[in-house]
Amino acid sequence: MDEAELIEKYEGLIYKVAKRFYNVELADLYQAGCVGLIKASRKFNKEEGTDFISYAYMHIFGEMYELANKSRDIKLNKLYLKIYKELEKVRSNFLNTMHREPSTIELSELTGFEESIIIEVLTLTKDMISLDAEYESLNGTTTVMDSLGEEPNFDDKILLEESLDTLEPLEQDVIKIRYFNDLTQTETAKVLGISQVKVSRVEQKGKQKILEYIRC
């Protein structure tokens, strides 16, 4: 089964997983899901006793999670997490003292945060932490949301990230899929719905732009 047939067969699974995410374009999630599906097909070993659907789900979810994580507004999320931690502290104290959950109005009175902000923070952080928990469960890794700490130091990647911003959207997609996800030109073409020849041309053009940017 080639990549196009694989994607067509499991397209429903890709869209099913995509429904778990929010604030990310469906087309971008679909593209990430295709990458995950191809990776799963490469690595799947029937002898290990895992069915392909479960194995593919893990890789599809992982690629979408990474995309969603990169798409988050980090400053906003850090603020939300700070508020969330304060709310959890107050909620825990209230529960121990009053032996019941506080209402959002009570949380607002105790923390000084507006009730609308509290509702928004509780809703968003609940969804975010839920996704992080599933990602950790599937991959056995610790996420930023788990530690509620600082972002990793990506100083060594700043120049590359800046250079990617100078590329056209298709050039960015090709470079990221080819080099960040380690897919072949043919596999990249299937994910993007273009020819392998075009992938090759776009890749070379994008690489040249990156080199020119770095040399400046």
Protein Blocks (a to p, Z undefined) as FASTA:
>chain_A
ZZklmmmmmmmmmmmmmmmpghiafklmmmmmmmmmmmmmmmpcfknopafklmmmmmmm
mmmmmmmmmmpcfklmmmmmmmmmmmmmmmmmmmmmnopacdfklmmmmnopafklmmmm
mmmmmmmmmmmmmmmmmnopacfklnopacddfklmmmmmmmmmmpcfklmmmmmmmmmn
opafklmmmmnopafklmmmmmmmmmmmmmmmmmZZ
